[in-house]
């Protein structure tokens, strides 16, 4: 009996052990399954990480890859700084080629000065001259702040020999036409050569320690805005001295149209040196191509130019200047109205100088106050030490809220002349002819022709210019 009990007890104990063993094995299997699943999940995550890393690497490679070559220039050798200038019948060099276009056009404009990787290699071991003013800036990444190109290159240890300044001076605080003497830049200590007054063209001694020249000026696309005349003389001096010129291109805020009377060569002056319309619709880089191609430089010499083109730009894109290009163009409205109101500069009618609304109003004491109830009094201010009719009450028209036309408008000039109490006081004939580029315009207004009749006489010359202009355009 006792044996039977003992036997049953042992048998039960064995069964318990077997049962525990099976449970432990099941738990081990479950744990192993969980471990296997975790290992598989880890493997999947590792694979996904590797795919992401590879994708990022491919994206970086795509970002670093050069832009596709233009088929037209694929077999051309890249232009070097020492090449001879191309002739009028040659295709533009790769440095001047039109930026590629596609259906997804980027909206961020990148000016030539910002593309330092494109032009700093051309300055290596060179003595550099720079034609610059306050508009010669390099934008920072936020697109709002900026540094001056001279200050930036100076900080990068580029060997700048001297700075050449156009009308209004290097730091840009001189009046229109005011004499600016040679000086020294207070910030960098660099010598500044003024290219205004009697010294519009760099002399051979000015270029004696210059191996390469940079031109970086913001233009507004109007013939009597003198920066393109400075460009002409700089190109001529560089061509004669066999010094290459690098042009850092910038958008033309009035680049969407071509209009106005074409300059007659007998009326050539610093206010207009070439037979072009009042509004030419070209950037500085494009205009330099035209100067070369049309052989407008003295004795037909050509300047060796390299244009650093604007990225993501076309002529129909609006462009707001970050800083005023000259003291009396303070904002977008003044720049858009300048082609039309700038003609008042050749008259005895004030065009807003001596106020805070330059080229956004016009007036004179001799305009009919019953027709022109708007009044203002010009006073000395920044950029206008002695404005027309200083301290006198002027009757005129306020255009600060006027929608600026995409054309040269004569309606304000005709209205002012028609309603002058003494018409003999309106035109300063010699100066007006320089601004208009022709003596015909004054005679047409005095004869009572309408704006439409006058503009009809421009059309043949405008079509001729537009056809010539096509050859030199870099942008659509």
C-alpha positions in Angstrom: 0.0 0.0 0.0 2.7 2.4 1.0 4.7 1.4 -2.1 1.6 2.2 -4.3 1.3 5.6 -2.6 5.0 6.3 -3.1 4.8 5.2 -6.7 1.8 7.4 -7.4 3.6 10.4 -5.8 6.8 9.9 -7.9 4.6 9.5 -11.0 2.8 12.8 -10.2 6.1 14.6 -9.6 7.4 13.4 -12.9 4.3 14.6 -14.7 4.6 18.0 -13.0 8.2 18.2 -14.1 7.3 17.4 -17.7 4.5 19.9 -17.6 6.8 22.7 -16.3 9.4 21.8 -19.0 6.8 22.1 -21.7 5.7 25.5 -20.4 9.3 26.7 -20.2 9.9 25.6 -23.7 6.7 27.3 -24.9 7.8 30.5 -23.2 11.3 30.2 -24.7 9.7 29.7 -28.1 7.5 32.8 -27.6 10.5 34.9 -26.5 12.5 33.6 -29.5 9.6 34.6 -31.8 9.5 38.0 -30.2 13.2 38.4 -30.6 13.0 37.3 -34.2 10.3 39.8 -34.9 12.3 42.6 -33.2 15.3 41.6 -35.3 13.3 41.7 -38.5 11.9 45.2 -37.5 15.4 46.4 -36.8 16.6 45.1 -40.2 13.7 46.9 -41.9 14.5 50.1 -40.1 18.2 49.7 -41.0 17.2 49.2 -44.7 14.9 52.2 -44.6 17.7 54.3 -43.1 20.1 53.2 -45.8 17.5 54.1 -48.4 17.1 57.5 -46.9 20.8 58.1 -46.7 21.3 57.0 -50.3 18.4 59.3 -51.4 20.1 62.2 -49.6 23.4 61.4 -51.2 21.8 61.3 -54.6 20.1 64.7 -53.9 23.4 66.2 -52.9 25.0 64.9 -56.0 22.1 66.4 -58.1 22.6 69.8 -56.3 26.3 69.8 -57.0 25.9 68.7 -60.6 26.5 71.4 -63.2 23.6 72.7 -65.2 23.0 70.9 -68.5 24.9 72.4 -71.4 23.1 74.4 -74.0 23.1 72.4 -77.2 24.2 75.5 -79.1 27.3 75.9 -76.9 28.0 72.2 -76.1 31.0 72.0 -78.3 32.3 75.5 -77.6 35.3 75.9 -75.5 34.6 77.9 -72.3 35.6 81.5 -72.6 38.7 82.4 -70.6 39.7 85.8 -69.2 42.4 86.2 -71.8 40.4 85.5 -74.9 40.0 88.1 -77.6 36.5 89.7 -77.8 34.0 88.0 -80.1 33.1 89.7 -83.3 29.6 91.0 -84.1 28.6 88.0 -86.1 29.7 85.4 -83.5 27.3 83.8 -81.0 27.6 85.1 -77.5 30.1 83.3 -75.3 29.0 80.8 -72.7 29.4 83.5 -70.1 26.7 85.5 -71.8 24.4 82.6 -72.8 20.7 82.7 -71.9 19.9 80.9 -68.6 18.0 77.7 -69.2 14.2 77.9 -69.0 11.6 75.3 -68.1 8.0 75.1 -67.0 8.8 75.4 -63.3 10.6 78.7 -63.2 12.3 79.6 -59.9 11.1 82.8 -58.4 14.3 83.8 -56.6 16.4 86.2 -58.7 20.2 85.8 -58.1 22.2 88.8 -59.2 25.6 88.5 -60.8 27.5 89.8 -57.7 26.1 86.9 -55.6 27.6 84.3 -57.9 31.1 84.7 -56.4 32.0 81.1 -57.5 31.7 82.3 -61.1 34.0 85.3 -60.9 36.4 85.1 -57.9 38.5 82.5 -59.7 39.0 85.1 -62.5 40.5 87.5 -59.9 43.1 85.1 -58.6 46.6 86.7 -58.4 45.2 89.8 -60.2 45.2 93.4 -59.3 41.5 94.4 -59.4 39.8 97.7 -60.2 36.0 98.0 -59.4 33.5 100.4 -60.8 30.9 100.6 -58.0 28.5 102.7 -56.0 26.0 101.9 -53.2 24.0 99.6 -55.4 27.0 97.2 -55.7 25.8 94.7 -53.1 25.9 91.0 -52.4 22.7 89.7 -50.8 22.9 87.5 -47.7 20.9 84.3 -47.5 17.8 86.0 -46.1 17.5 88.0 -49.3 17.1 91.2 -47.3 20.4 92.1 -45.7 23.5 92.6 -47.8 27.2 93.7 -47.9 28.9 95.9 -50.4 30.8 94.0 -53.0 34.0 96.0 -52.3 33.8 95.2 -48.6 33.1 91.5 -49.3 36.0 91.1 -51.8 38.3 93.1 -49.5 37.4 90.7 -46.6 38.2 87.8 -48.9 41.7 89.2 -49.5 41.0 90.0 -53.2 43.8 92.3 -54.3 41.7 95.5 -55.0 43.9 98.3 -56.3 41.3 101.0 -56.5 37.6 101.9 -56.8 36.1 103.9 -59.7 32.9 105.8 -58.9 30.2 107.1 -61.3 27.9 110.1 -60.9 26.8 110.6 -57.2 30.0 109.1 -55.9 31.1 105.7 -54.4 28.9 106.0 -51.3 26.2 107.8 -53.4 25.5 111.1 -51.5 26.3 113.6 -54.3 23.7 115.6 -56.2 23.0 115.0 -59.9 25.8 116.6 -61.9 27.7 117.6 -58.7 31.5 117.5 -59.1 32.9 114.6 -57.1 36.7 114.6 -56.5 39.1 111.7 -56.2 39.3 110.6 -52.6 40.0 107.7 -50.3 37.4 105.3 -48.9 37.2 105.8 -45.2 36.2 102.1 -44.5 38.9 100.3 -46.6 41.5 103.0 -47.3 41.2 102.3 -51.0 41.8 105.1 -53.4 38.6 106.3 -55.2 38.8 107.6 -58.8 35.8 109.8 -59.7 34.5 109.2 -63.2 32.4 112.3 -63.5 32.9 115.9 -64.4 35.9 116.3 -66.7 37.2 112.9 -65.8 34.6 110.6 -67.2 37.0 108.1 -68.8 39.7 106.3 -66.8 43.1 107.5 -67.8 46.0 105.2 -68.6 47.7 106.0 -65.3 44.5 105.1 -63.5 44.8 101.6 -64.9 48.5 101.2 -64.5 48.1 98.9 -61.5 44.9 97.1 -62.7 45.0 93.7 -64.3 41.2 93.1 -64.4 38.2 95.4 -64.0 34.8 94.7 -62.5 31.7 96.8 -63.3 28.8 96.4 -60.8 26.2 99.2 -61.0 22.4 99.0 -60.8 20.9 100.8 -63.8 17.2 101.8 -64.3 17.1 101.4 -68.1 16.7 105.0 -69.2 19.1 106.6 -71.7 19.7 109.8 -69.8 20.5 107.9 -66.6 24.3 108.3 -66.9 25.5 104.9 -65.7 25.5 103.5 -69.2 27.6 106.4 -70.4 30.1 105.5 -67.6 29.9 101.9 -68.9 30.9 103.1 -72.4 33.9 105.0 -71.2 35.1 102.2 -68.9 34.8 99.7 -71.7 36.7 102.0 -74.1 39.5 102.5 -71.6 39.8 98.8 -70.8 39.8 98.0 -74.5 42.6 100.4 -75.2 44.6 99.1 -72.3 43.8 95.4 -73.1 42.3 94.9 -69.7 39.4 92.4 -69.4 36.2 93.6 -67.9 33.8 91.5 -65.8 30.3 92.7 -65.6 28.1 91.6 -62.7 24.7 91.9 -64.2 21.6 93.1 -62.4 17.9 93.3 -63.4 16.5 96.3 -65.2 13.4 97.6 -63.3 12.2 99.2 -66.5 13.2 96.3 -68.7 9.8 95.1 -69.8 9.4 97.6 -72.6 11.2 99.8 -75.2 9.8 103.3 -75.9 10.6 106.9 -76.5 12.3 109.0 -79.1 15.6 107.6 -80.5 18.7 109.8 -80.0 20.0 111.6 -83.1 23.8 111.3 -83.1 24.2 115.1 -83.5 22.7 115.4 -80.0 25.1 113.0 -78.4 26.2 113.9 -74.8 26.9 112.3 -71.5 23.1 112.2 -71.2 23.0 110.0 -74.2 25.9 108.6 -76.2 24.2 106.1 -78.5 21.4 106.0 -81.1 18.9 104.2 -78.8 15.4 105.0 -77.6 14.7 106.8 -74.3 13.9 103.4 -72.7 16.1 100.6 -74.1 14.8 97.5 -72.2 18.2 95.9 -71.6 20.3 95.0 -68.6 23.9 96.5 -68.2 25.3 93.1 -69.4 23.1 93.1 -72.5 23.9 96.7 -73.2 27.6 96.1 -73.0 27.2 93.4 -75.6 25.4 95.9 -77.8 28.2 98.5 -77.3 30.7 96.0 -78.4 28.7 94.5 -81.2 27.7 97.8 -82.7 31.3 99.1 -82.4 30.3 102.2 -80.7 33.6 102.6 -78.8 36.2 105.0 -80.2 37.9 103.7 -83.4 35.7 100.6 -83.3 37.7 98.9 -80.6 36.0 96.1 -78.7 36.3 95.4 -75.0 37.0 91.9 -73.7 33.9 91.4 -71.5 32.7 88.5 -69.4 29.1 88.9 -68.2 28.1 87.1 -65.0 24.3 86.7 -65.8 21.4 87.0 -63.5 19.8 83.7 -62.5 16.0 83.1 -62.7 15.3 86.4 -64.5 13.4 87.5 -67.5 12.5 91.0 -68.8 8.8 90.7 -67.8 9.6 90.1 -64.1 9.0 93.0 -61.7 12.0 93.9 -59.7 12.0 96.1 -56.6 15.4 97.7 -55.8 16.6 97.2 -52.3 18.2 100.6 -52.1 17.9 103.8 -54.1 20.1 103.7 -57.2 20.7 107.4 -56.8 19.7 110.1 -54.2 16.6 111.3 -56.1 15.1 107.9 -57.0 13.9 106.8 -53.5 11.4 104.1 -54.4 9.7 101.9 -57.0 7.2 104.6 -58.0 9.9 107.1 -58.7 11.8 104.6 -60.8 8.7 103.7 -62.9 7.8 107.3 -63.5 11.4 108.4 -64.2 11.3 107.7 -68.0 8.3 110.1 -68.3 9.0 112.7 -65.6 12.8 112.7 -66.3 12.0 114.9 -69.4 11.1 117.7 -67.0 14.8 117.9 -66.2 15.2 119.7 -69.5 12.6 122.3 -68.5 12.2 124.9 -65.9 9.6 122.8 -64.2 10.5 121.1 -60.9 10.2 117.2 -60.9 10.0 116.8 -57.2 13.6 117.5 -56.3 13.8 119.2 -53.0 10.9 117.1 -51.6 10.6 113.6 -50.3 8.7 112.6 -53.5 11.3 113.0 -56.2 9.9 112.1 -59.7 6.5 111.5 -58.2 5.3 115.1 -58.7 6.0 118.1 -60.8 5.3 121.8 -60.5 6.4 125.4 -61.1 5.3 128.9 -59.9 4.2 129.7 -63.5 1.7 126.8 -63.9 -1.9 127.8 -63.9 -3.2 127.3 -60.3 -6.8 126.9 -61.4 -5.7 123.8 -63.3 -3.1 122.7 -60.8 -4.5 123.1 -57.2 -1.8 120.8 -55.8 1.1 122.9 -54.3 4.4 122.2 -52.7 7.6 124.2 -51.9 11.0 122.7 -52.8 13.7 123.0 -50.2 17.3 121.9 -49.8 17.5 118.2 -48.8 19.5 115.0 -49.3 20.5 114.9 -53.0 19.2 118.3 -53.9 21.2 121.2 -52.5 19.7 123.7 -54.9 16.5 122.4 -56.4 14.6 124.3 -59.1 12.4 127.0 -57.5 13.9 126.5 -54.1 11.7 128.1 -51.4 9.0 129.1 -53.9 5.4 127.8 -54.0 4.9 125.5 -57.0 1.6 124.6 -58.6 1.5 121.1 -60.1 0.4 117.5 -59.9 0.9 114.8 -57.3 1.6 111.4 -58.9 2.6 109.3 -55.9 -0.5 107.2 -56.2 -0.7 107.2 -60.0 -0.4 103.9 -61.7 2.9 104.1 -63.6 2.5 103.3 -67.3 4.6 100.7 -69.0 5.6 103.2 -71.6 6.9 106.8 -71.9 4.0 109.1 -71.2 4.0 112.6 -72.5 0.6 113.6 -71.1 2.1 115.4 -68.0 4.7 117.3 -70.0 2.0 118.4 -72.6 -0.4 119.3 -69.8 2.2 121.5 -68.1 3.2 123.3 -71.3 -0.5 123.8 -72.3 -1.3 125.3 -68.9 1.8 127.4 -68.3 1.0 131.1 -67.7 4.2 131.9 -69.6 5.1 129.2 -72.1 8.5 130.8 -72.8 9.6 129.7 -69.3 9.0 126.0 -69.9 11.8 124.7 -72.1 15.5 125.0 -71.6 16.0 124.1 -75.2 19.6 122.9 -75.2 19.2 120.8 -72.1 15.8 119.5 -73.2 17.2 118.4 -76.5 20.0 116.5 -74.7 17.4 114.7 -72.5 15.0 114.0 -75.4 17.8 113.1 -77.8 16.1 115.1 -80.5 15.1 118.7 -81.1 11.8 117.5 -82.7 10.0 116.7 -79.5 10.0 120.3 -78.2 8.8 121.6 -81.5 6.1 119.0 -81.7 4.8 119.9 -78.2 5.0 123.6 -79.0 3.1 123.0 -82.3 0.2 121.4 -80.3 0.6 117.8 -81.5 -1.2 115.2 -79.4 0.7 112.5 -77.6 -0.6 109.9 -80.1 0.6 111.9 -83.0 4.0 112.5 -81.5 4.5 108.8 -80.5 3.6 107.7 -84.0 6.7 109.4 -85.3 8.9 107.2 -83.0 7.7 103.9 -84.3 10.0 103.3 -87.3 13.1 103.9 -85.2 11.7 101.8 -82.4 11.2 98.8 -84.7 14.7 99.2 -86.1 16.2 99.2 -82.6 14.1 96.3 -81.4 15.5 94.2 -84.2 19.0 95.1 -83.4 18.4 94.6 -79.7 17.4 91.0 -80.2 21.0 90.0 -81.1 22.3 91.1 -77.7 19.7 89.8 -75.3 20.8 87.4 -72.6 17.3 87.0 -71.1 13.9 86.4 -72.6 
